[in-house]
Amino acid sequence: MSGKILVVEDNVNNQLLIRDILEYHGYKVITANNGEEGIRMAREYKPALICMDLQMPVMDGLTAIRILKGDPETNGIIVLAVTSFAMVGDREKALEAGADDYITKPINTRDLPLLIEKLLGV
């Protein structure tokens, strides 16, 4: 299985964990440290899927998702919102911003690859 996945996450430990899980399952992974960088990399690399953290400096994930989904160049990229702040309404906010699905931290190392396969239609 292959496909490029962009991980947009400001926490290095979370970034490494998600990258390691996805690379183990055969995906090529590129990373960005904030929403602004994530948008730039999405436009440049055209990943099949983006794992987008919602709470980041410079530009948060909800803003980045809205920009990506509002841009004809990137609106077809699947976006998986990732957050550690699983508050009431967060899922709805992420989906409303344009995320295709939503997962909470701590990341379940078994569930993440299954969810990505489902989203990619593998």
Secondary structure by P-SEA (a helix, b strand, c coil): cbbbbbbbcccaaaaaaaaaaaaaabbbbbbbccaaaaaaaaaaccccccccccccccccaaaaaaaaaaccccccbbbbbbbcccccaaaaaaaaacccccccccccaaaaaaaaaaaacc
